[in-house]
């Protein structure tokens, strides 16, 4: 439902929101697993990855939102309009695989949180996480996007409190954090984790989603209103990524400060136990609550993105329950067969990282198309940075494959 007519007289701060929904993708349980593992194993070594990934994500999310505002189409719809049917179906299949990896991380994370809080079996916790996400999607479907944005933004606040509290209790050494800003690796495992962190930060489904979120909230404006909304969108993206970046950084810093050298910190359960032992039960409780809010919010946003991808690329609508089950069932199957959940989380982020070029390359090409974008075509510098982001992530993935095969 387009809300352009309702927002015409609102002050700019009331136009914020779409980027905060997309930002949930950047603080999902996959981020927790990847960032905690990186901090516990390598200390402050990979701080720079979070900073670089957050800057990349800000550029990418703005381009996605700009595409939706200027063209009136979501990224999946724009891709479908510029590809033939066989290519469109193949593109949808890879996007669907990425959506399944996304849901795996989010449902497993919610299940782990419910286990930590209430000692529920992982399979039951996963089913509850999926059911709650369906309820949140129903809110969006029946009450509109603005109500959904408020609910998700509220959960983002809970996530921020849950993870930033740990950082306040035990402040990391400033010198070590500054040293971590120097780009470097230490072996194949650090590259694997860096790739997972990139996959958890620059997430493909968030790239697809933001174009539709901006279009559905603001419509297809023109003239002065478009100029104003693009300006507001830059603020929206900047603030949302600032919050998401702070949460991601806090995860790694807490692990590097308190968990490095401790046993059994590679799993989220082990990290939670270590946080409880080092920082106390209250901080551990907030950690688990933040993880639960992350799982519930991110799986809802992920399913919303999946529906937009399917509708845009297959050019037809599907029932909400069917869309939810398509990606939920593989996640529940992983829980049912007993795969280590924390390892599954990290590997799911690697799968997401492989899907990033398929989202970024069309996004950069489309927003650099004068026929499509008119006066809002990317500046040459913006296009250059866009190609740099896509190229850097692609090269990192090739190096990861080589080291995995030969190592």
Secondary structure, 3 states (H helix, E strand, C coil): CCCCCCCCCCCHHHHCCHHHHHHHHHHCHHHHHHHHHHHHHHCCCCHHHHHHHHHHHHHHHHHHHHHHHHHCCCHHHHHHHCCCHHHHHHHHHHHHHHHHHHHHHHHHHHHHHHHHHHCCCHHHHHHHHHHHHHHHHHHHHHHCHHHHHHHHHHHHHHHHHHHHHHHHHCCCCHHHHHHCCCCCCCCHHHHHHHHHHHHHHCCHHHHHHHHHHHHHHHCCCCHHHHHHHHHHHHHHHHHHHHHHHHHHHHHHHHHHHHCCCCCCCCCHHHHHHHHHHHHCHHHHHHHHHHHHHHHHHHHHHHHHHHHHHHHHHHCCCCCHHHHHHHHHHHHHHHHHHCCCHHHHHHHHHHHHHHHHHHHHHHHHHHHCCHHHHHHHCCCHHHHHHHHHHHHHHHHHHHHHHHHHHHC
